[in-house]
C-alpha cells in the first residue's frame, strides 16, 4: 500500500493529470508530473514537475527515483519509456493495458476474444488493402489510424469507393483500419475502476453526445435506448479489465444499436465522459484511480443526485465562464490553458 504522504508520479501534463493531481492532493499525496510541454495544466497543481521528452532516458530515471508509484493520464506514450520506469518503481495500469489500448487492431481483437462486438473492420496497410477493405465492408465507412488517434483526429470518412485515395492521403498513408459506419441511436461509455486486489466498481453509464468527433455532453441517467445495453456492456468491460489485470480506471466506449452494443474503443485511464463523477458520484473517477494505484480500497460510485449533466467548454466556449458562474448551481472547471484553439478542451461544467 502506498500511504498518504507518498509521491505519485503522473506521466502526461494535461487536464486529466490536473484532476488526478487534485484528487491525490485531497487524500494527502504529493504529485510529480512528467511531461514535455511548456504549459502544463497538471504541473500547475503538482508539487514537482519534470519537463522533458518521453524519450529522455536520464529524465525518466530521475523521475522514477523521485516517486513511489507511477500512473499516466494519456496512453500514447512509448511502451519502452513505461518499461524503463516500471523497472524502477511500480506503474499502474501495467504495460499490457497500454499495449492493447494503443493499437486499434490489438484492441478490437482483444475485445472480440472476450465476446465484444465492434463495427465490422479490416486492417489496412496500403491503398490496395483499402480498396479490398471497401469491397468487403462497403461505404459509408471510416478509415482510422491504428495508433495515436484521438477526438476524431487521424480519421477520414468515405462516402463512396472513389474516396479511397483521398482518405488514404488524409491520414498520411499510415497503418490503419477501415470500419463500417455504425448507424447508432446513441453513444455511451462504461467507466470502471479495478483495485490491486481485483475489486471492481462501476459508475452509472453516461449518455455521451459528440460534435465533430469531440465529446460535447455526458448525462446520467442514460435513456432507455442505452439502459437496455448497459448490463451487457458493463459485463464486457469487467471481462476486459480482468483479462488485462488492469489496475485503475478503464473506459470502454460503445454505440447503441438495435442489434446490441457495438464496442468502439477503450482508454486505459480516466476519461472525459467520466468528469461528471467529480460532483455526481460519491467517489469520482479521479479519486478511485488514485485509490487503485495506491492499493487503497475503492470508494462508492453511488450517484449523489438523480440527474447529472456535464458539458465540455471547447475553444471559445471558455469565455462563457462569467455567465456560467451566474448560475449558482453550475460547477465550473477550467484547465488553465492559455491558448484557445477550435475544439480544444478548455474546461467543463457540471450540473446536478
Ligand atoms: P473515435 O475517435 O474512434 O471514438 O471516433 C470519434 C467519434 O466519431 C465517435 O465518438 C463517433 O461519434 C464517430 N465515429 C467513429 N467511428 C464511427 C463508426 N464506425 N460509425 C459511426 N460513427 C463513428
Boltz pocket constraint, residues with backbone or C-beta under 6 A from the ligand:
constraints:
  - pocket:
      binder: B
      contacts: [[A, 119], [A, 142], [A, 144], [A, 149], [A, 150], [A, 151], [A, 152], [A, 153], [A, 179], [A, 180], [A, 181], [A, 182], [A, 183], [A, 187], [A, 210], [A, 213], [A, 214], [A, 253], [A, 264], [A, 265]]
      max_distance: 6.0
